[in-house]
Amino acid sequence: MGPWRCCLLLLALLPAAPRAQQQQFMEYMERRLALLEERISQWHDQSSRYSTELRDFKNQVLGMLEAAEKEREALRAEAESAAVRVDRLEREVDYLETQNPAPPCVEVDETLLEKQVATAKQQKNQKYAKLTDCSDTIASVRSMKILKRFGSATGLWSKDMAGSSEKIYVFDGTANDTVYVFPRMREFTLFSATRKAARIKLPYPWVGTGHLVYGGHLYYIRQQGPFQVIKFNLANKTVVDSSVFPAEEQVPVFGLSPSTYIEVAADEEGLWAIYATKENEKNICLAKLDPDSLDIEQMWDTPCPRENAEGAFVVCGALHVVYNTRLPSRSRVQCVFDVSGTLAAEDAALVYFPKRYGSHSGMKYHPRERQLYAWDDGYQIIYRMEMKKKTEV
């Protein structure tokens, strides 16, 4: 309805009035209506402009999103290509390192070499009497599985190395008195907390990461006092036996693991102790233990240096020492010592472990599974080993 029609309608409704007043009223109404129409027109123009700007902005954002998506796809393709190249490079480095073994970690000590030769001549008739027909040695690391990340940077985890139990034993840290026990691998893997684990509180705190679960017993090194091997029954939670290790002025057995003085290990032949003494502090020593009485049955001075060693384990009567660098690099088995003398030096493979996080603080060999349970900078890892037969010297 136009302004004139509105005015005529209002005049028809109003009572008769002087013509001058009617004229003034009509002019006033026309001005007000004109102002209202002007404002409506301005609002319509502004609304149209805002709609146009919003549509342009939307189109601009859609264009930017499409460009960002294309850039993301390009970056993802580049990352995948880089990962493939890195994987190929690691395989090539593995091959080159295998073909060109690293030099020994320390210089040869001529005096120590003479002493070892003299000792070997004296003990040439005291050969180690093997308990099994195991004649295998490690050829390579067949595969690796990272289970999870649990606890602190250093620690140890394993099964019972002498049985078929599925329980998982976790030792967090290098100085503690509580062992976490998970009923199976599944519970240990799926749950980040320890609510699914039983707790065993030991009568004495441990030191280092050289413990071993073997035949229902825990063998560990007591933290305080002399270096005492404690045999603890895991079923009835009691100390069965203990033994002071007969080596004066012991030193850390591994140069890169200063808290471990004795490493208790197991293989197909039974129980072993890996250690070092002040008298022969440059090299690692090995002893065969009686698991029942903890008596030492036989001892050897090995040619394997302590420097840059991060761990060790025994396979079929042969000590395998794992080396690294102080700035963590790639772990490798660089020294093998066979107590029975059936492994030729040239047949001992230089085994490299895949580069992961840092340095191993615990490595336990499971004789039945032929696997290593490793603790690498807080990550729990399983290494599956490829075996080959020893060659007679």
Helices and strands as residue ranges (DSSP letters): H 3-13, H 19-99, H 110-122, E 136-149, E 155-158, E 168-172, E 178-182, H 185-190, E 198-201, E 212-214, E 217-221, E 228-233, E 238-244, E 262-267, E 270-275, E 283-289, E 296-305, E 309-315, E 318-323, E 332-338, G 345-347, E 351-352, E 360-366, E 371-376, E 379-389
